[in-house]
């Protein structure tokens, strides 16, 4: 599976930017929840999904951008 986040908005000045690890985690959780909730959540999932997450986006800001986890929002 290929997940491409190239179309995401540019990073912001405020604290709504997410770090890319949160984007990956939330994406994998959504994949498991929709495909088969009985799939074990472990490092093996990362081998089945390829991410394109360009730098400078709201989901992958460049320092010194303000970031937060905002996991519920993600």
N, CA, C and O atoms as a Tripos MOL2 file, in Angstrom:
@<TRIPOS>MOLECULE
protein
  296   295    74     0     0
PROTEIN
NO_CHARGES

@<TRIPOS>ATOM
      1 N           0.8520   -1.1700    0.0000 N.3       1 UNK1
      2 CA          0.0000    0.0000    0.0000 C.3       1 UNK1
      3 C           0.8960    1.2310    0.0000 C.2       1 UNK1
      4 O           1.8740    1.3010    0.7450 O.2       1 UNK1
      5 N           0.5530    2.2000   -0.8420 N.am      2 UNK2
      6 CA          1.2990    3.4500   -0.9070 C.3       2 UNK2
      7 C           0.4040    4.5860   -0.4220 C.2       2 UNK2
      8 O          -0.6870    4.7870   -0.9570 O.2       2 UNK2
      9 N           0.8510    5.3170    0.5710 N.am      3 UNK3
     10 CA          0.1180    6.4760    1.0700 C.3       3 UNK3
     11 C           0.9460    7.7190    0.7710 C.2       3 UNK3
     12 O           2.0660    7.8670    1.2600 O.2       3 UNK3
     13 N           0.3820    8.6070   -0.0370 N.am      4 UNK4
     14 CA          1.0850    9.8000   -0.5040 C.3       4 UNK4
     15 C           0.4420   11.0380    0.1000 C.2       4 UNK4
     16 O          -0.7220   11.3350   -0.1660 O.2       4 UNK4
     17 N           1.2000   11.7550    0.9100 N.am      5 UNK5
     18 CA          0.7180   12.9630    1.5650 C.3       5 UNK5
     19 C           1.2720   14.2250    0.9110 C.2       5 UNK5
     20 O           1.3270   15.2830    1.5380 O.2       5 UNK5
     21 N           1.6830   14.1100   -0.3530 N.am      6 UNK6
     22 CA          2.2620   15.2580   -1.0690 C.3       6 UNK6
     23 C           1.2810   16.4200   -1.2010 C.2       6 UNK6
     24 O           1.7070   17.5710   -1.2940 O.2       6 UNK6
     25 N           0.0000   16.1490   -1.2110 N.am      7 UNK7
     26 CA         -1.0000   17.1930   -1.3740 C.3       7 UNK7
     27 C          -1.3750   17.9030   -0.0850 C.2       7 UNK7
     28 O          -2.2980   18.7180   -0.0770 O.2       7 UNK7
     29 N          -0.6800   17.6120    0.9970 N.am      8 UNK8
     30 CA         -0.9730   18.2620    2.2760 C.3       8 UNK8
     31 C          -0.5900   19.7320    2.2290 C.2       8 UNK8
     32 O           0.2820   20.1350    1.4590 O.2       8 UNK8
     33 N          -1.2480   20.5240    3.0570 N.am      9 UNK9
     34 CA         -0.9620   21.9590    3.1190 C.3       9 UNK9
     35 C           0.4480   22.2160    3.6530 C.2       9 UNK9
     36 O           1.0300   21.3630    4.3240 O.2       9 UNK9
     37 N           0.9920   23.4010    3.3490 N.am     10 UNK10
     38 CA          2.3020   23.7720    3.8950 C.3      10 UNK10
     39 C           2.2320   23.8940    5.4170 C.2      10 UNK10
     40 O           1.1530   24.0630    5.9860 O.2      10 UNK10
     41 N           3.3810   23.8080    6.0610 N.am     11 UNK11
     42 CA          3.4240   23.9580    7.5140 C.3      11 UNK11
     43 C           2.9020   25.3300    7.9070 C.2      11 UNK11
     44 O           2.9270   26.2730    7.1160 O.2      11 UNK11
     45 N           2.4310   25.4230    9.1430 N.am     12 UNK12
     46 CA          1.8350   26.6640    9.6270 C.3      12 UNK12
     47 C           2.7220   27.3230   10.6750 C.2      12 UNK12
     48 O           3.6740   26.7230   11.1740 O.2      12 UNK12
     49 N           2.3940   28.5550   10.9920 N.am     13 UNK13
     50 CA          3.1370   29.2710   12.0310 C.3      13 UNK13
     51 C           2.6540   28.8630   13.4240 C.2      13 UNK13
     52 O           3.4020   28.9690   14.3960 O.2      13 UNK13
     53 N           1.4210   28.4040   13.5210 N.am     14 UNK14
     54 CA          0.8520   28.0150   14.8110 C.3      14 UNK14
     55 C           1.1120   26.5660   15.1430 C.2      14 UNK14
     56 O           1.6880   25.8360   14.3360 O.2      14 UNK14
     57 N           0.6900   26.1370   16.3340 N.am     15 UNK15
     58 CA          0.9940   24.7940   16.8070 C.3      15 UNK15
     59 C           0.0300   23.7140   16.3150 C.2      15 UNK15
     60 O          -0.4010   22.8700   17.1020 O.2      15 UNK15
     61 N          -0.3110   23.7280   15.0390 N.am     16 UNK16
     62 CA         -1.1860   22.6800   14.5070 C.3      16 UNK16
     63 C          -0.4200   21.6960   13.6310 C.2      16 UNK16
     64 O          -1.0040   20.7530   13.0960 O.2      16 UNK16
     65 N           0.8760   21.9100   13.4840 N.am     17 UNK17
     66 CA          1.7020   21.0000   12.7030 C.3      17 UNK17
     67 C           1.8570   19.6720   13.4420 C.2      17 UNK17
     68 O           1.9550   19.6400   14.6690 O.2      17 UNK17
     69 N           1.8790   18.5860   12.6830 N.am     18 UNK18
     70 CA          2.0920   17.2560   13.2490 C.3      18 UNK18
     71 C           3.4650   16.7410   12.8320 C.2      18 UNK18
     72 O           3.9550   17.0630   11.7500 O.2      18 UNK18
     73 N           4.0710   15.9520   13.6840 N.am     19 UNK19
     74 CA          5.3160   15.2970   13.2880 C.3      19 UNK19
     75 C           4.9530   14.0730   12.4440 C.2      19 UNK19
     76 O           3.8870   13.4840   12.6250 O.2      19 UNK19
     77 N           5.8260   13.7030   11.5410 N.am     20 UNK20
     78 CA          5.5080   12.6300   10.6010 C.3      20 UNK20
     79 C           5.2770   11.2830   11.2870 C.2      20 UNK20
     80 O           4.5670   10.4360   10.7450 O.2      20 UNK20
     81 N           5.8570   11.0710   12.4600 N.am     21 UNK21
     82 CA          5.6170    9.8040   13.1590 C.3      21 UNK21
     83 C           4.1620    9.6670   13.5730 C.2      21 UNK21
     84 O           3.6290    8.5570   13.5790 O.2      21 UNK21
     85 N           3.5110   10.7620   13.9170 N.am     22 UNK22
     86 CA          2.0820   10.7270   14.2550 C.3      22 UNK22
     87 C           1.2710   10.3980   13.0060 C.2      22 UNK22
     88 O           0.3170    9.6220   13.0720 O.2      22 UNK22
     89 N           1.6420   10.9770   11.8820 N.am     23 UNK23
     90 CA          0.9480   10.7020   10.6210 C.3      23 UNK23
     91 C           1.0480    9.2210   10.2790 C.2      23 UNK23
     92 O           0.0540    8.6000    9.9010 O.2      23 UNK23
     93 N           2.2210    8.6670   10.4080 N.am     24 UNK24
     94 CA          2.4060    7.2320   10.1300 C.3      24 UNK24
     95 C           1.5680    6.3740   11.0890 C.2      24 UNK24
     96 O           0.8910    5.4400   10.6600 O.2      24 UNK24
     97 N           1.6180    6.6940   12.3790 N.am     25 UNK25
     98 CA          0.8850    5.9130   13.3830 C.3      25 UNK25
     99 C          -0.6170    5.9410   13.1460 C.2      25 UNK25
    100 O          -1.2750    4.9010   13.1630 O.2      25 UNK25
    101 N          -1.1520    7.1220   12.9290 N.am     26 UNK26
    102 CA         -2.5900    7.2660   12.7140 C.3      26 UNK26
    103 C          -3.0160    6.5560   11.4260 C.2      26 UNK26
    104 O          -4.0750    5.9300   11.3750 O.2      26 UNK26
    105 N          -2.1850    6.6580   10.3930 N.am     27 UNK27
    106 CA         -2.5010    5.9870    9.1260 C.3      27 UNK27
    107 C          -2.5490    4.4760    9.3030 C.2      27 UNK27
    108 O          -3.4520    3.8170    8.7860 O.2      27 UNK27
    109 N          -1.5880    3.9250   10.0270 N.am     28 UNK28
    110 CA         -1.5650    2.4840   10.2520 C.3      28 UNK28
    111 C          -2.7560    2.0360   11.1010 C.2      28 UNK28
    112 O          -3.3450    0.9860   10.8410 O.2      28 UNK28
    113 N          -3.1090    2.8280   12.1110 N.am     29 UNK29
    114 CA         -4.2830    2.4900   12.9260 C.3      29 UNK29
    115 C          -5.5570    2.5210   12.0930 C.2      29 UNK29
    116 O          -6.4190    1.6550   12.2500 O.2      29 UNK29
    117 N          -5.6870    3.5030   11.2130 N.am     30 UNK30
    118 CA         -6.8650    3.5800   10.3440 C.3      30 UNK30
    119 C          -6.9100    2.3910    9.3890 C.2      30 UNK30
    120 O          -7.9790    1.8440    9.1180 O.2      30 UNK30
    121 N          -5.7550    1.9980    8.8860 N.am     31 UNK31
    122 CA         -5.6850    0.8500    7.9840 C.3      31 UNK31
    123 C          -6.1600   -0.4200    8.6900 C.2      31 UNK31
    124 O          -6.9790   -1.1620    8.1490 O.2      31 UNK31
    125 N          -5.6550   -0.6670    9.8800 N.am     32 UNK32
    126 CA         -6.0490   -1.8620   10.6380 C.3      32 UNK32
    127 C          -7.5360   -1.8120   10.9780 C.2      32 UNK32
    128 O          -8.2360   -2.8170   10.8530 O.2      32 UNK32
    129 N          -8.0180   -0.6500   11.4060 N.am     33 UNK33
    130 CA         -9.4230   -0.5230   11.8030 C.3      33 UNK33
    131 C         -10.3710   -0.7790   10.6370 C.2      33 UNK33
    132 O         -11.4520   -1.3350   10.8320 O.2      33 UNK33
    133 N          -9.9840   -0.3850    9.4370 N.am     34 UNK34
    134 CA        -10.8650   -0.5730    8.2910 C.3      34 UNK34
    135 C         -10.6820   -1.9260    7.6070 C.2      34 UNK34
    136 O         -11.6330   -2.4680    7.0450 O.2      34 UNK34
    137 N          -9.4770   -2.4680    7.6510 N.am     35 UNK35
    138 CA         -9.2140   -3.7380    6.9680 C.3      35 UNK35
    139 C          -9.6290   -4.9330    7.8190 C.2      35 UNK35
    140 O         -10.4140   -5.7760    7.3840 O.2      35 UNK35
    141 N          -9.0930   -4.9950    9.0350 N.am     36 UNK36
    142 CA         -9.3820   -6.1390    9.9070 C.3      36 UNK36
    143 C          -8.8720   -5.8080   11.3070 C.2      36 UNK36
    144 O          -7.6710   -5.9070   11.5570 O.2      36 UNK36
    145 N          -9.7450   -5.4200   12.2160 N.am     37 UNK37
    146 CA         -9.3240   -5.0370   13.5680 C.3      37 UNK37
    147 C          -8.5940   -6.1400   14.3350 C.2      37 UNK37
    148 O          -7.9850   -5.8660   15.3690 O.2      37 UNK37
    149 N          -8.6450   -7.3710   13.8520 N.am     38 UNK38
    150 CA         -7.9340   -8.4400   14.5610 C.3      38 UNK38
    151 C          -6.4530   -8.5220   14.1640 C.2      38 UNK38
    152 O          -5.7000   -9.3030   14.7460 O.2      38 UNK38
    153 N          -6.0350   -7.7200   13.1770 N.am     39 UNK39
    154 CA         -4.6180   -7.6880   12.7840 C.3      39 UNK39
    155 C          -3.8060   -7.1770   13.9680 C.2      39 UNK39
    156 O          -4.1670   -6.1820   14.5960 O.2      39 UNK39
    157 N          -2.7220   -7.8560   14.2620 N.am     40 UNK40
    158 CA         -1.8660   -7.4170   15.3670 C.3      40 UNK40
    159 C          -1.1270   -6.1410   14.9790 C.2      40 UNK40
    160 O          -0.5700   -6.0280   13.8870 O.2      40 UNK40
    161 N          -1.1380   -5.1990   15.8910 N.am     41 UNK41
    162 CA         -0.4440   -3.9350   15.6600 C.3      41 UNK41
    163 C           0.9800   -4.0920   16.1900 C.2      41 UNK41
    164 O           1.2090   -4.1450   17.3980 O.2      41 UNK41
    165 N           1.9340   -4.1650   15.2500 N.am     42 UNK42
    166 CA          3.3400   -4.2710   15.6130 C.3      42 UNK42
    167 C           4.1850   -3.7130   14.4700 C.2      42 UNK42
    168 O           3.6500   -3.1910   13.4920 O.2      42 UNK42
    169 N           5.4810   -3.8240   14.5970 N.am     43 UNK43
    170 CA          6.3920   -3.2550   13.5980 C.3      43 UNK43
    171 C           6.2330   -3.8860   12.2210 C.2      43 UNK43
    172 O           6.6420   -3.2930   11.2240 O.2      43 UNK43
    173 N           5.6550   -5.0620   12.1490 N.am     44 UNK44
    174 CA          5.4510   -5.7110   10.8650 C.3      44 UNK44
    175 C           4.5390   -4.9370    9.9330 C.2      44 UNK44
    176 O           4.6270   -5.0820    8.7140 O.2      44 UNK44
    177 N           3.6680   -4.1210   10.4910 N.am     45 UNK45
    178 CA          2.7730   -3.3090    9.6620 C.3      45 UNK45
    179 C           3.5420   -2.3380    8.7790 C.2      45 UNK45
    180 O           3.1180   -2.0490    7.6600 O.2      45 UNK45
    181 N           4.6500   -1.8390    9.2650 N.am     46 UNK46
    182 CA          5.3910   -0.8330    8.5030 C.3      46 UNK46
    183 C           5.9700   -1.3920    7.2130 C.2      46 UNK46
    184 O           6.2390   -0.6340    6.2810 O.2      46 UNK46
    185 N           6.1660   -2.7000    7.1420 N.am     47 UNK47
    186 CA          6.6800   -3.3030    5.9230 C.3      47 UNK47
    187 C           5.6430   -3.3940    4.8220 C.2      47 UNK47
    188 O           5.9860   -3.5860    3.6560 O.2      47 UNK47
    189 N           4.3760   -3.2590    5.1840 N.am     48 UNK48
    190 CA          3.2960   -3.3850    4.2060 C.3      48 UNK48
    191 C           2.8570   -2.0380    3.6380 C.2      48 UNK48
    192 O           2.0750   -1.9920    2.6890 O.2      48 UNK48
    193 N           3.3510   -0.9490    4.2070 N.am     49 UNK49
    194 CA          2.9070    0.3850    3.8020 C.3      49 UNK49
    195 C           4.1210    1.2600    3.4980 C.2      49 UNK49
    196 O           5.0770    1.3160    4.2720 O.2      49 UNK49
    197 N           4.0590    1.9370    2.3600 N.am     50 UNK50
    198 CA          5.1110    2.8870    1.9920 C.3      50 UNK50
    199 C           4.5140    4.2900    2.0410 C.2      50 UNK50
    200 O           3.4470    4.5380    1.4800 O.2      50 UNK50
    201 N           5.2020    5.1950    2.7070 N.am     51 UNK51
    202 CA          4.7170    6.5660    2.8820 C.3      51 UNK51
    203 C           5.5290    7.5420    2.0440 C.2      51 UNK51
    204 O           6.7460    7.4080    1.9150 O.2      51 UNK51
    205 N           4.8330    8.5320    1.4740 N.am     52 UNK52
    206 CA          5.4820    9.6860    0.8680 C.3      52 UNK52
    207 C           5.0300   10.8840    1.6950 C.2      52 UNK52
    208 O           3.8710   11.2950    1.6390 O.2      52 UNK52
    209 N           5.9710   11.4370    2.4670 N.am     53 UNK53
    210 CA          5.6660   12.5600    3.3570 C.3      53 UNK53
    211 C           6.7430   13.6230    3.1300 C.2      53 UNK53
    212 O           7.7840   13.6060    3.7870 O.2      53 UNK53
    213 N           6.4880   14.5540    2.1930 N.am     54 UNK54
    214 CA          7.4890   15.5860    1.9100 C.3      54 UNK54
    215 C           7.6810   16.5430    3.0900 C.2      54 UNK54
    216 O           6.7350   16.8150    3.8300 O.2      54 UNK54
    217 N           8.8840   17.0440    3.2610 N.am     55 UNK55
    218 CA          9.1610   18.0140    4.3290 C.3      55 UNK55
    219 C           8.5020   19.3540    4.0280 C.2      55 UNK55
    220 O           8.2360   19.6970    2.8760 O.2      55 UNK55
    221 N           8.2500   20.0950    5.0960 N.am     56 UNK56
    222 CA          7.6930   21.4400    4.9660 C.3      56 UNK56
    223 C           6.1810   21.4760    4.8940 C.2      56 UNK56
    224 O           5.5970   22.5220    4.6100 O.2      56 UNK56
    225 N           5.5450   20.3550    5.1460 N.am     57 UNK57
    226 CA          4.0820   20.2840    5.1300 C.3      57 UNK57
    227 C           3.5580   20.3290    6.5600 C.2      57 UNK57
    228 O           4.3230   20.1730    7.5120 O.2      57 UNK57
    229 N           2.2510   20.5430    6.7090 N.am     58 UNK58
    230 CA          1.6330   20.5910    8.0290 C.3      58 UNK58
    231 C           1.7950   19.2530    8.7560 C.2      58 UNK58
    232 O           1.6510   19.1870    9.9770 O.2      58 UNK58
    233 N           2.0910   18.2040    8.0160 N.am     59 UNK59
    234 CA          2.2770   16.8800    8.5990 C.3      59 UNK59
    235 C           3.7610   16.4890    8.6710 C.2      59 UNK59
    236 O           4.0880   15.3500    9.0050 O.2      59 UNK59
    237 N           4.6400   17.4230    8.3610 N.am     60 UNK60
    238 CA          6.0870   17.1550    8.3980 C.3      60 UNK60
    239 C           6.8700   18.4650    8.3850 C.2      60 UNK60
    240 O           7.6730   18.6980    7.4820 O.2      60 UNK60
    241 N           6.6420   19.3190    9.3820 N.am     61 UNK61
    242 CA          7.2580   20.6450    9.3650 C.3      61 UNK61
    243 C           8.7740   20.5960    9.5490 C.2      61 UNK61
    244 O           9.3390   19.6310   10.0640 O.2      61 UNK61
    245 N           9.3930   21.6670    9.1090 N.am     62 UNK62
    246 CA         10.8360   21.8230    9.2430 C.3      62 UNK62
    247 C          11.0930   22.7380   10.4350 C.2      62 UNK62
    248 O          10.3850   23.7240   10.6360 O.2      62 UNK62
    249 N          12.1030   22.4050   11.2130 N.am     63 UNK63
    250 CA         12.4560   23.2490   12.3630 C.3      63 UNK63
    251 C          12.7080   24.6720   11.9130 C.2      63 UNK63
    252 O          13.2230   24.8870   10.8160 O.2      63 UNK63
    253 N          12.3680   25.6220   12.7110 N.am     64 UNK64
    254 CA         11.8850   25.6260   14.0880 C.3      64 UNK64
    255 C          10.3590   25.7040   14.2010 C.2      64 UNK64
    256 O           9.8560   26.3550   15.1160 O.2      64 UNK64
    257 N           9.6360   25.0860   13.3330 N.am     65 UNK65
    258 CA          8.1720   25.1330   13.3710 C.3      65 UNK65
    259 C           7.6350   24.5960   14.7000 C.2      65 UNK65
    260 O           8.1930   23.6710   15.2900 O.2      65 UNK65
    261 N           6.5530   25.1970   15.1430 N.am     66 UNK66
    262 CA          5.8820   24.7350   16.3480 C.3      66 UNK66
    263 C           5.0910   23.4780   16.0060 C.2      66 UNK66
    264 O           4.3880   23.4390   14.9970 O.2      66 UNK66
    265 N           5.2050   22.4570   16.8430 N.am     67 UNK67
    266 CA          4.4840   21.2140   16.6080 C.3      67 UNK67
    267 C           3.7710   20.7700   17.8810 C.2      67 UNK67
    268 O           4.0770   21.2290   18.9810 O.2      67 UNK67
    269 N           2.8260   19.8760   17.7020 N.am     68 UNK68
    270 CA          2.1250   19.2610   18.8170 C.3      68 UNK68
    271 C           1.7100   17.8810   18.3440 C.2      68 UNK68
    272 O           1.7350   17.6070   17.1450 O.2      68 UNK68
    273 N           1.3340   17.0180   19.2570 N.am     69 UNK69
    274 CA          0.9160   15.6790   18.8650 C.3      69 UNK69
    275 C          -0.4790   15.6840   18.2800 C.2      69 UNK69
    276 O          -0.7080   15.0170   17.2710 O.2      69 UNK69
    277 N          -1.4170   16.4000   18.8610 N.am     70 UNK70
    278 CA         -2.7840   16.4810   18.3570 C.3      70 UNK70
    279 C          -3.3050   15.1280   17.8730 C.2      70 UNK70
    280 O          -3.9710   15.0510   16.8420 O.2      70 UNK70
    281 N          -3.0040   14.0730   18.6090 N.am     71 UNK71
    282 CA         -3.3920   12.7430   18.1890 C.3      71 UNK71
    283 C          -4.9010   12.6130   17.9840 C.2      71 UNK71
    284 O          -5.3210   11.9940   17.0060 O.2      71 UNK71
    285 N          -5.7350   13.1730   18.8700 N.am     72 UNK72
    286 CA         -7.1890   13.0640   18.6060 C.3      72 UNK72
    287 C          -7.5900   13.7280   17.2990 C.2      72 UNK72
    288 O          -8.4470   13.1980   16.5930 O.2      72 UNK72
    289 N          -7.0090   14.8550   16.9530 N.am     73 UNK73
    290 CA         -7.3160   15.5400   15.7120 C.3      73 UNK73
    291 C          -6.8340   14.7360   14.5200 C.2      73 UNK73
    292 O          -7.5310   14.6450   13.5090 O.2      73 UNK73
    293 N          -5.6510   14.1530   14.6280 N.am     74 UNK74
    294 CA         -5.0780   13.3750   13.5360 C.3      74 UNK74
    295 C          -5.9750   12.2060   13.2230 C.2      74 UNK74
    296 O          -5.6730   11.4180   12.3270 O.2      74 UNK74
@<TRIPOS>BOND
     1     1     2 1
     2     2     3 1
     3     3     4 2
     4     3     5 am
     5     5     6 1
     6     6     7 1
     7     7     8 2
     8     7     9 am
     9     9    10 1
    10    10    11 1
    11    11    12 2
    12    11    13 am
    13    13    14 1
    14    14    15 1
    15    15    16 2
    16    15    17 am
    17    17    18 1
    18    18    19 1
    19    19    20 2
    20    19    21 am
    21    21    22 1
    22    22    23 1
    23    23    24 2
    24    23    25 am
    25    25    26 1
    26    26    27 1
    27    27    28 2
    28    27    29 am
    29    29    30 1
    30    30    31 1
    31    31    32 2
    32    31    33 am
    33    33    34 1
    34    34    35 1
    35    35    36 2
    36    35    37 am
    37    37    38 1
    38    38    39 1
    39    39    40 2
    40    39    41 am
    41    41    42 1
    42    42    43 1
    43    43    44 2
    44    43    45 am
    45    45    46 1
    46    46    47 1
    47    47    48 2
    48    47    49 am
    49    49    50 1
    50    50    51 1
    51    51    52 2
    52    51    53 am
    53    53    54 1
    54    54    55 1
    55    55    56 2
    56    55    57 am
    57    57    58 1
    58    58    59 1
    59    59    60 2
    60    59    61 am
    61    61    62 1
    62    62    63 1
    63    63    64 2
    64    63    65 am
    65    65    66 1
    66    66    67 1
    67    67    68 2
    68    67    69 am
    69    69    70 1
    70    70    71 1
    71    71    72 2
    72    71    73 am
    73    73    74 1
    74    74    75 1
    75    75    76 2
    76    75    77 am
    77    77    78 1
    78    78    79 1
    79    79    80 2
    80    79    81 am
    81    81    82 1
    82    82    83 1
    83    83    84 2
    84    83    85 am
    85    85    86 1
    86    86    87 1
    87    87    88 2
    88    87    89 am
    89    89    90 1
    90    90    91 1
    91    91    92 2
    92    91    93 am
    93    93    94 1
    94    94    95 1
    95    95    96 2
    96    95    97 am
    97    97    98 1
    98    98    99 1
    99    99   100 2
   100    99   101 am
   101   101   102 1
   102   102   103 1
   103   103   104 2
   104   103   105 am
   105   105   106 1
   106   106   107 1
   107   107   108 2
   108   107   109 am
   109   109   110 1
   110   110   111 1
   111   111   112 2
   112   111   113 am
   113   113   114 1
   114   114   115 1
   115   115   116 2
   116   115   117 am
   117   117   118 1
   118   118   119 1
   119   119   120 2
   120   119   121 am
   121   121   122 1
   122   122   123 1
   123   123   124 2
   124   123   125 am
   125   125   126 1
   126   126   127 1
   127   127   128 2
   128   127   129 am
   129   129   130 1
   130   130   131 1
   131   131   132 2
   132   131   133 am
   133   133   134 1
   134   134   135 1
   135   135   136 2
   136   135   137 am
   137   137   138 1
   138   138   139 1
   139   139   140 2
   140   139   141 am
   141   141   142 1
   142   142   143 1
   143   143   144 2
   144   143   145 am
   145   145   146 1
   146   146   147 1
   147   147   148 2
   148   147   149 am
   149   149   150 1
   150   150   151 1
   151   151   152 2
   152   151   153 am
   153   153   154 1
   154   154   155 1
   155   155   156 2
   156   155   157 am
   157   157   158 1
   158   158   159 1
   159   159   160 2
   160   159   161 am
   161   161   162 1
   162   162   163 1
   163   163   164 2
   164   163   165 am
   165   165   166 1
   166   166   167 1
   167   167   168 2
   168   167   169 am
   169   169   170 1
   170   170   171 1
   171   171   172 2
   172   171   173 am
   173   173   174 1
   174   174   175 1
   175   175   176 2
   176   175   177 am
   177   177   178 1
   178   178   179 1
   179   179   180 2
   180   179   181 am
   181   181   182 1
   182   182   183 1
   183   183   184 2
   184   183   185 am
   185   185   186 1
   186   186   187 1
   187   187   188 2
   188   187   189 am
   189   189   190 1
   190   190   191 1
   191   191   192 2
   192   191   193 am
   193   193   194 1
   194   194   195 1
   195   195   196 2
   196   195   197 am
   197   197   198 1
   198   198   199 1
   199   199   200 2
   200   199   201 am
   201   201   202 1
   202   202   203 1
   203   203   204 2
   204   203   205 am
   205   205   206 1
   206   206   207 1
   207   207   208 2
   208   207   209 am
   209   209   210 1
   210   210   211 1
   211   211   212 2
   212   211   213 am
   213   213   214 1
   214   214   215 1
   215   215   216 2
   216   215   217 am
   217   217   218 1
   218   218   219 1
   219   219   220 2
   220   219   221 am
   221   221   222 1
   222   222   223 1
   223   223   224 2
   224   223   225 am
   225   225   226 1
   226   226   227 1
   227   227   228 2
   228   227   229 am
   229   229   230 1
   230   230   231 1
   231   231   232 2
   232   231   233 am
   233   233   234 1
   234   234   235 1
   235   235   236 2
   236   235   237 am
   237   237   238 1
   238   238   239 1
   239   239   240 2
   240   239   241 am
   241   241   242 1
   242   242   243 1
   243   243   244 2
   244   243   245 am
   245   245   246 1
   246   246   247 1
   247   247   248 2
   248   247   249 am
   249   249   250 1
   250   250   251 1
   251   251   252 2
   252   251   253 am
   253   253   254 1
   254   254   255 1
   255   255   256 2
   256   255   257 am
   257   257   258 1
   258   258   259 1
   259   259   260 2
   260   259   261 am
   261   261   262 1
   262   262   263 1
   263   263   264 2
   264   263   265 am
   265   265   266 1
   266   266   267 1
   267   267   268 2
   268   267   269 am
   269   269   270 1
   270   270   271 1
   271   271   272 2
   272   271   273 am
   273   273   274 1
   274   274   275 1
   275   275   276 2
   276   275   277 am
   277   277   278 1
   278   278   279 1
   279   279   280 2
   280   279   281 am
   281   281   282 1
   282   282   283 1
   283   283   284 2
   284   283   285 am
   285   285   286 1
   286   286   287 1
   287   287   288 2
   288   287   289 am
   289   289   290 1
   290   290   291 1
   291   291   292 2
   292   291   293 am
   293   293   294 1
   294   294   295 1
   295   295   296 2
@<TRIPOS>SUBSTRUCTURE
     1 UNK1         2 RESIDUE 1 A UNK
     2 UNK2         6 RESIDUE 1 A UNK
     3 UNK3        10 RESIDUE 1 A UNK
     4 UNK4        14 RESIDUE 1 A UNK
     5 UNK5        18 RESIDUE 1 A UNK
     6 UNK6        22 RESIDUE 1 A UNK
     7 UNK7        26 RESIDUE 1 A UNK
     8 UNK8        30 RESIDUE 1 A UNK
     9 UNK9        34 RESIDUE 1 A UNK
    10 UNK10       38 RESIDUE 1 A UNK
    11 UNK11       42 RESIDUE 1 A UNK
    12 UNK12       46 RESIDUE 1 A UNK
    13 UNK13       50 RESIDUE 1 A UNK
    14 UNK14       54 RESIDUE 1 A UNK
    15 UNK15       58 RESIDUE 1 A UNK
    16 UNK16       62 RESIDUE 1 A UNK
    17 UNK17       66 RESIDUE 1 A UNK
    18 UNK18       70 RESIDUE 1 A UNK
    19 UNK19       74 RESIDUE 1 A UNK
    20 UNK20       78 RESIDUE 1 A UNK
    21 UNK21       82 RESIDUE 1 A UNK
    22 UNK22       86 RESIDUE 1 A UNK
    23 UNK23       90 RESIDUE 1 A UNK
    24 UNK24       94 RESIDUE 1 A UNK
    25 UNK25       98 RESIDUE 1 A UNK
    26 UNK26      102 RESIDUE 1 A UNK
    27 UNK27      106 RESIDUE 1 A UNK
    28 UNK28      110 RESIDUE 1 A UNK
    29 UNK29      114 RESIDUE 1 A UNK
    30 UNK30      118 RESIDUE 1 A UNK
    31 UNK31      122 RESIDUE 1 A UNK
    32 UNK32      126 RESIDUE 1 A UNK
    33 UNK33      130 RESIDUE 1 A UNK
    34 UNK34      134 RESIDUE 1 A UNK
    35 UNK35      138 RESIDUE 1 A UNK
    36 UNK36      142 RESIDUE 1 A UNK
    37 UNK37      146 RESIDUE 1 A UNK
    38 UNK38      150 RESIDUE 1 A UNK
    39 UNK39      154 RESIDUE 1 A UNK
    40 UNK40      158 RESIDUE 1 A UNK
    41 UNK41      162 RESIDUE 1 A UNK
    42 UNK42      166 RESIDUE 1 A UNK
    43 UNK43      170 RESIDUE 1 A UNK
    44 UNK44      174 RESIDUE 1 A UNK
    45 UNK45      178 RESIDUE 1 A UNK
    46 UNK46      182 RESIDUE 1 A UNK
    47 UNK47      186 RESIDUE 1 A UNK
    48 UNK48      190 RESIDUE 1 A UNK
    49 UNK49      194 RESIDUE 1 A UNK
    50 UNK50      198 RESIDUE 1 A UNK
    51 UNK51      202 RESIDUE 1 A UNK
    52 UNK52      206 RESIDUE 1 A UNK
    53 UNK53      210 RESIDUE 1 A UNK
    54 UNK54      214 RESIDUE 1 A UNK
    55 UNK55      218 RESIDUE 1 A UNK
    56 UNK56      222 RESIDUE 1 A UNK
    57 UNK57      226 RESIDUE 1 A UNK
    58 UNK58      230 RESIDUE 1 A UNK
    59 UNK59      234 RESIDUE 1 A UNK
    60 UNK60      238 RESIDUE 1 A UNK
    61 UNK61      242 RESIDUE 1 A UNK
    62 UNK62      246 RESIDUE 1 A UNK
    63 UNK63      250 RESIDUE 1 A UNK
    64 UNK64      254 RESIDUE 1 A UNK
    65 UNK65      258 RESIDUE 1 A UNK
    66 UNK66      262 RESIDUE 1 A UNK
    67 UNK67      266 RESIDUE 1 A UNK
    68 UNK68      270 RESIDUE 1 A UNK
    69 UNK69      274 RESIDUE 1 A UNK
    70 UNK70      278 RESIDUE 1 A UNK
    71 UNK71      282 RESIDUE 1 A UNK
    72 UNK72      286 RESIDUE 1 A UNK
    73 UNK73      290 RESIDUE 1 A UNK
    74 UNK74      294 RESIDUE 1 A UNK
